[in-house]
Amino acid sequence: TDKGIVAKITTDSIDRDGEVLVPQGMNAKEFENNPVLFWNHDYADPVAVNRWLRLDGDGIVALTVFPERPEGHEGEWRPDTILAMLACDPPLVRGVSIGFAYVETRPPTKKDDKAFPTTGNKLKQVVSKSRLLEYSFTPLPMNEDALIVATQKGLIRDDFRINEKAFEPRPSLRLRRGALVLDNIPNEVRKSSDAARAVRGTLRMMKDELD
């Protein structure tokens, strides 16, 4: 069984650079062709792969899978190091940060200033359309809400093994108007207190589509 984590890789909150990246405007088609994760945006240090992405109301949630140490490999195996940091109480690393390409940006409006969450960062630019290139584990994420949200029992076991049955039926990802669209979501994520904020927007979106 694979080892993995669930993380919110980006949200619509104002980041440390004063930018908001609109999740609904992100296109992941290019990333899906090579869904590799890195340690702290070091492209010489790949550590994991992405299995799926989901759009929810205020961000994008992702399942990340870590490869096993190859037989005969000597020296540090970075995925094991990251899992060890995650296993600490509290975890030494919880941050996730994306690399993306700008497609469309605009100056913020007064409405934007009130609409997007912030911890005190001043809004300078709205990235309305973008292309996801990669995401990385990092000790200090640019977006303060981009964090690992689920390692709970039922979804991810204590040893970080993925409970495959928790993800059945398999979640699917569609592209609509260049954006990510969630087709379904596991009950374990829906019920998780850790992931509650991440999921509420998704449930609202699904209800609107059904109505």
BELTA-V726375 format. One record per helix or strand. SS is the DSSP state (hx for helix, st for strand). FROM is the first residue (numbers start at 1). LEN is the number of residues. If there is no record, write none. Layout:
[[SS/FROM/LEN] [SS/FROM/LEN]]
This chain:
[[st/3/9] [st/19/3] [hx/23/3] [st/26/2] [hx/29/4] [st/36/4] [st/42/15] [st/59/8] [hx/78/10] [st/95/12] [hx/110/6] [st/125/14] [st/147/4] [st/156/1] [st/161/2] [hx/164/4] [st/173/4] [st/179/4] [hx/187/5] [hx/196/15]]
